[in-house]
Amino acid sequence: MTVCSWGKYPKVEAAAVQHLAWRHEKIDFDPATSFLAHGMGRSYGDSCLNEGGTLLMTRGLDRFVSFDPETGDLRVEAGVTLEEILRFALPRGYFLPASPGTCHVTVGGAIANDVHGKNHHVAGTFGCVTDEFTLLRSSGEILRCSRTENAGLFRATIGGLGLTGLILDAKIRLRRVRGPFLNVKTIQFGSLREFLQLSKELGTKYEYSVSWVDGTAHGAQLGRGLFMAGNHSDLTVEERKEPFVPKLVFPCEAPEWLLNRATIRAFNELYWRKTVGRAVEGVQHYVPFFYPLDAIENWNRMYGKRGFFQYQCVLPFGDGEEACAELLRRISAYGKGTFLSVLKTFGDVESPGMLSFPRKGITLALDFANEGKETLDFLSMLDGVVAEAGGALYPAKDARMDEAMFARSCPRLAEFVKYKDPLFSSSLWRRLGEPNFGKGA
Amino acid sequence: MKGNVRKIAIFGATSAMARGAARRFASEKAEFVLVARSAEKLDAVKADLLAFGAARAETVLCDLSDVAAQAAALDAVWNALGEVDAVLVAYGSLPDQKACEADTALAMREFANNGSSAIALCNEIGKRLEAQGRGCLAVISSVAADRGRESNYLYGSAKAALATFVDGMAVRLSKKGIRVIDVKPGLVSSPMTAHLKQGPLFASSDKVGAGIAKAIADGKTEGTLYLPGIWALIMFVVRHVPYFVFKKTRF
């Protein structure tokens, strides 16, 4: 069966696809093959793929296990999506404590990639708000993992790309809110320097922040963008009607000529002009604020059959700032970085995972249509800039980095491999040479 | 809206559609008795409903395809709840059509599981609701009941027997103030259909479950209910396609 991830590159054949429906069901871990959990398939590259092996589809593990309305402690099976949690939590006065830019991911996937969101500078990653999970190893052992119990396995599994076994269920701490609305402020910035200043000034005042950066601007306009910040509003659904959020579907794979330098530049220009004047304030529903792209189902079809790469790196403050400007210069000169370019600063909250991506610094993420060697060469060149500045790439979004870049991005790889499950593997893991640091085959 | 449905019995409580319906009532603090074969699965569903806010959830182990075993389960349900506001019959299986063609004994077992045993159960539930003088019974049959298709006519014929029985019972009990609903879901993505290729017509079991809960709670729906509603139209067409055309279709 052909399976692909959200980036539609690569497309691989899984030898078998097994749909899991119940936590207690025995899985036959045949040592002749390899296993990998697959939830919503929203990773961009090949971290959720297992060419020639077995995919354990976790979406059927979608039950809630327990909820304490007093504390907000919630335990769910690993296939429950963040959207399902939001629908459950909001009417009960709670909200997700950390969420990526789409709610169509499973809890298991959120842990395995240690995802982050707009409140990273306050709350840290998804792993930071996860108290405990149950892990099934290919030996048949079921282990409870937390900061105090099987702590090594806990830290290896968070951000562990699914390689430590199958997460069966997890306990997270929800955050209290009064309603689904946010007080949002959008501010224009003219350069990277201004962006960093805004992040510093407003980071303490706003729980959520993210910026869009114009990947096509150059010269004096290089690094211009919109800084969007928000706090939960006290407005309840009784006081303000929930807006109708239309559901659009990208109907088919777009022709490849649709995205070209001219259309990309035009879109960026329009987006820049969206904010009239330097700053705009208002009240916004959580869906368009947190999940603007979820409004268009299958938006990845915009890139056509060839698929796309998402490039996300993190650069340290200080030296990394010039490197970030250099990346923007090169991306703008290349002219094909699309309009979904995101800048954010990561704060001090340390990620618990051994392979977790978020670390203190500036993170930049943007998409590139897959135009074969040309794109791959360009991205390798960006890797050089990132590596030199002591930066890292996000494995969950990667389909092409080399082993050296992976080792740079995951400095605790040697510690991690001690906890890897021998029968779990992925296309990404094999592409990156299955590092084992002399642990034996 | 769902506040007046407080005590609910679910036969085949581990079905994904049943859970979708039950969650809506659980959020309103309803009480449940859940009947199914597997203790482990029942425990998982029970925990789910308690997390959603159910005031109470009891479990009863029973293989409902065994008609002789049903009486004990029915007693357990009514003993636990006293009066029952709503009953949902949701159990069934999707048999392997080819295997049923080759093995008549298997075909009859599958027919009993999806058809005759459910008829027996509904007959008994009907009596109990009649004795209460109130309540609502929703039974999940299938759009497969509407026409025999090459790929699953054993399943279709069992569900057809059940659907016709439930329709008739709906008319009879309607006069006594009891609502009976024959739920005909279209294509539903659930563990039962996970192995099939999922096209755009597939609805989530949660969505169909929500439709069932809405129909139970609205105080007026009775008789046949297609879910999602578009299937009323689709099946109207399917039923009226002439045989010589139907024969050439592949679905």
Chai-1 contact restraints between the chains, C-beta under 6 A:
chainA,res_idxA,chainB,res_idxB,connection_type,confidence,min_distance_angstrom,max_distance_angstrom,comment,restraint_id
A,H19,B,A194,contact,1.0,0.0,6.0,A-B,restraint_1
A,A21,B,P191,contact,1.0,0.0,6.0,A-B,restraint_2
A,W22,B,K41,contact,1.0,0.0,6.0,A-B,restraint_3
A,H24,B,E40,contact,1.0,0.0,6.0,A-B,restraint_4
A,G60,B,P191,contact,1.0,0.0,6.0,A-B,restraint_5
A,R63,B,A44,contact,1.0,0.0,6.0,A-B,restraint_6
A,R63,B,D48,contact,1.0,0.0,6.0,A-B,restraint_7
A,F64,B,D48,contact,1.0,0.0,6.0,A-B,restraint_8
A,F64,B,A51,contact,1.0,0.0,6.0,A-B,restraint_9
A,V65,B,A47,contact,1.0,0.0,6.0,A-B,restraint_10
A,S66,B,A51,contact,1.0,0.0,6.0,A-B,restraint_11
A,F67,B,A51,contact,1.0,0.0,6.0,A-B,restraint_12
